[in-house]
Amino acid sequence: MWQIALLIIVIIVVFLYFGLGVVVKFYLRWRFLAVMASSERICLTFDDGPDDKITPQILELLSEYGAKATFFVVGEKVEQHPQLARRIVEMGHEIGEHGYRHLHPWKSSPLNSSAEVVKARRIIDKLGVTKKPILYRPPYGKLNFLLLISLWDQRRQVVFWNIDPKDYQQQSGQKVAQFVIDRLAPGSVILLHDGRTGNGSQGSVTVTALQSILEEIKRRELHLATVRELLEKSA
């Protein structure tokens, strides 16, 4: 009999830690994208930076096209490049949080993911460049029970995306750009990366793709905005 009771307890714990996070994530994502879909504008977002080589190139391109973007920064990289983080905001862009070390919420210990949010917040708060409530994009787009509680307690606005070309896995900037361009429409939230490479990809792939994407946005006379601008307009 005790084995059945133990099994039930395990199932409840697993559901609370993983299952509830999945259910709430789908709801939050649906609600967020519904708000974005009501807009005529497009959001460019960048994760995992700032990077001292790639981020300046991205900022230069954005400036050239008069475009604004939202950067979801990693706490430990902000520690390494605080002036670069400030530069992002000084150029009219927006900063959001992406954890301290980009840990997967399902693969870290129960307390780790929520502790990462707190640590990242303290580092970014020291810069004095963010507005309240601070936007938060969960690493890998995943949430767990304790992370949800932490985000709710800190009044974080959780942000997702609907176009992800996985630029960090690609070796062709044009392939990345074409993936985005084929799906580009008002209400799009584009996910690119200025601080993560993998599978042979280099950050230059993202820079090359970004130029083509910005050129297409200009050609179609579409308009860009930061995530916060769209959320505030819908409030």
FENUR-V518148 format. One record per residue. N is the residue number from 1. OMEGA is omega in whole degrees, 0 to 359 (999 if undefined). Layout:
N_OMEGA ; N_OMEGA
This chain:
1_182 ; 2_178 ; 3_179 ; 4_179 ; 5_179 ; 6_179 ; 7_179 ; 8_179 ; 9_179 ; 10_180 ; 11_180 ; 12_180 ; 13_180 ; 14_180 ; 15_180 ; 16_186 ; 17_182 ; 18_187 ; 19_180 ; 20_177 ; 21_179 ; 22_181 ; 23_181 ; 24_179 ; 25_180 ; 26_178 ; 27_180 ; 28_179 ; 29_179 ; 30_182 ; 31_180 ; 32_183 ; 33_175 ; 34_177 ; 35_180 ; 36_183 ; 37_181 ; 38_182 ; 39_175 ; 40_184 ; 41_182 ; 42_176 ; 43_170 ; 44_180 ; 45_181 ; 46_181 ; 47_164 ; 48_178 ; 49_3 ; 50_178 ; 51_187 ; 52_178 ; 53_187 ; 54_183 ; 55_178 ; 56_178 ; 57_178 ; 58_179 ; 59_179 ; 60_179 ; 61_179 ; 62_179 ; 63_180 ; 64_183 ; 65_181 ; 66_185 ; 67_176 ; 68_183 ; 69_177 ; 70_182 ; 71_176 ; 72_192 ; 73_177 ; 74_186 ; 75_183 ; 76_178 ; 77_173 ; 78_176 ; 79_182 ; 80_185 ; 81_183 ; 82_181 ; 83_178 ; 84_176 ; 85_178 ; 86_181 ; 87_178 ; 88_182 ; 89_181 ; 90_180 ; 91_174 ; 92_179 ; 93_184 ; 94_177 ; 95_172 ; 96_183 ; 97_179 ; 98_181 ; 99_180 ; 100_182 ; 101_181 ; 102_178 ; 103_177 ; 104_183 ; 105_179 ; 106_185 ; 107_179 ; 108_181 ; 109_185 ; 110_184 ; 111_188 ; 112_185 ; 113_178 ; 114_177 ; 115_178 ; 116_179 ; 117_181 ; 118_182 ; 119_179 ; 120_180 ; 121_182 ; 122_181 ; 123_182 ; 124_178 ; 125_180 ; 126_180 ; 127_181 ; 128_185 ; 129_184 ; 130_176 ; 131_179 ; 132_350 ; 133_182 ; 134_178 ; 135_181 ; 136_173 ; 137_183 ; 138_175 ; 139_181 ; 140_181 ; 141_184 ; 142_177 ; 143_170 ; 144_188 ; 145_183 ; 146_177 ; 147_177 ; 148_180 ; 149_180 ; 150_180 ; 151_178 ; 152_181 ; 153_182 ; 154_176 ; 155_178 ; 156_172 ; 157_184 ; 158_186 ; 159_179 ; 160_183 ; 161_174 ; 162_172 ; 163_182 ; 164_180 ; 165_181 ; 166_183 ; 167_181 ; 168_178 ; 169_188 ; 170_177 ; 171_181 ; 172_177 ; 173_180 ; 174_177 ; 175_177 ; 176_181 ; 177_182 ; 178_177 ; 179_180 ; 180_184 ; 181_180 ; 182_184 ; 183_187 ; 184_179 ; 185_174 ; 186_184 ; 187_179 ; 188_172 ; 189_187 ; 190_179 ; 191_173 ; 192_185 ; 193_176 ; 194_182 ; 195_181 ; 196_175 ; 197_180 ; 198_178 ; 199_177 ; 200_181 ; 201_175 ; 202_180 ; 203_180 ; 204_177 ; 205_180 ; 206_180 ; 207_179 ; 208_180 ; 209_183 ; 210_181 ; 211_179 ; 212_180 ; 213_180 ; 214_179 ; 215_179 ; 216_177 ; 217_178 ; 218_181 ; 219_181 ; 220_181 ; 221_174 ; 222_184 ; 223_180 ; 224_175 ; 225_173 ; 226_179 ; 227_182 ; 228_180 ; 229_180 ; 230_179 ; 231_181 ; 232_179 ; 233_182 ; 234_184 ; 235_999
